[in-house]
Amino acid sequence: MKETNNNIQKIGLFTAIAYVVANMVGTGVFTSLGFQLSGGVTDVAAILLLWLMGGIIAFTGAQVYGELGSVMPRSGGEYNFLSELYHPALGFMSGFFSMFVGFAAPIALAAMALGEYFSNIYSAVDVRIIAAAVIILISIIHATGVKSGGAFQLIFTIIKILLIIAFIVAGLFFAPEHQDISIIPTSTTWTQVLSAGFAVSLIYVYYSYSGWNASAYFVSELKNPAKNLPRSLVLGTLIVIVLYLLLNYVFLLVAPVSELSGKLDVGAVAANNIFGREGGIIMSGLISLLLISTISSMVFVGPRVIQVIGEDYPAFGFMSKKQKNGVPLIAIIVQSSISLILLFSSTFDTLLTYLGFVMNIFAFLTVAGVFVHRRKHPDAVRPYKTWGYPVIPAIFMIFVLWNMIYLFKDKTVETLIGLGTLAVSLIVYFIIVPKKTKNN
């Protein structure tokens, strides 16, 4: 990466793909299967369909974000899109959520999972202390500069993909024992697919794919954003779909459902069955290493949303300040501090459900926004267009809405808390909006 004239370094396509892949591959795929099995989805074909469906949702969403980002190339993700497409109040609600929970919570979740896997090596270690130390260390790395943070991200993402491929190959060809499973759908498969448990389990899968929109949050820092934004979103998502399907198949192939059900560290359970107790311990350490890439990606992406909010609203102006190297240092400190608070105050399952429901709301509205933008600006130059429009965005919206309805029924308290957060953000907006002076 080379510097521009204003000393701000730009991010290339491969690093952008690395951020997208790293945002997705992490906590979810190494923790979600246990929740799905305990929730009643136990048929192998149904589980793989669950992960395929999640991939389809992510892919369709990536298509739309690619188009919107190419015609509205400003960092901020949903904050920028919703402000321009609907109303600044809606964009602010999205940005407020991102500021206080949207990225801080996934960072806390990934760090929690990292600590859980690391405890398989040293059981005496406090899981949350390890998690907190990792958050602080990675925040320091990204505070040093865009170039150093990008290099760190690219290296750890490549290591992550290679380790996952090695894990998949070992499970397929070198595990001492395979379970008698079939990927051919049966009547049991379709019964489970149509169950409430399947719909609720989709929230864990969708969370696992969250991050497919990562590069939309730092569009302003991309080289050639009109081309590289959609490319990074689409290619990154396709890579992850393949990895997720193979990884979950291997989990189910090498370990019985009874051992995986309800377990947070399903990767460690599968590793024990592939490599034995000692090999499983080593693999747990490697999986915890993989999660560093996930945490790193979100530590980089989240502050870019906070920074843009600071540019638009004087009340948060202090968070828009950048160092000479282009790093929004104060925004990084704010996000990491919130992550540490959530780490020590929340349980994994509750935080995941709350986070997933609210993320779905904003993603649904953003994808719907492609219809709004095409109607408002029919003659706009679109460097990238959504494949299969209008079917592709409609598929995304139907799946996400179906998931939200079932989630509200099954996890009412958590979803109401999420809606309460949005109500608070709206109140904050109307308090500070008279003082707003938008920076164009």
Secondary structure by P-SEA (a helix, b strand, c coil): cccccccbbbbcaaaaaaaaaaacccccccccaaaaaaaccccaaaaaaaaaaaaaaaaaaaaaaaaaaaacccccaaaaaaaacccaaaaaaaaaaaaccccaaaaaaaaaaaaaaaaaacccccaaaaaaaaaaaaaaaaaacaaaaaaaaaaaaaaaaaaaaaaaaaaaccccccccccccccaaaaaaaacaaaaaaaaaaaaaaccccccccccccccccccaaaaaaaaaaaaaaaaaaaaaaaaaacccccccccccaaaaaaaaaaccaaaaaaaaaaaaaaaaaaaaaaaacaaaaaaaaaaccccccccccccccccaaaaaaaaaaaaaaaaacccaaaaaaaaaaaaaaaaaaaaaaaaaaaaaccccccccccccaaaaaaaaaaaaaaaaaaaaaacaaaaaaaaaaaaaaaaaaaaccccccccc
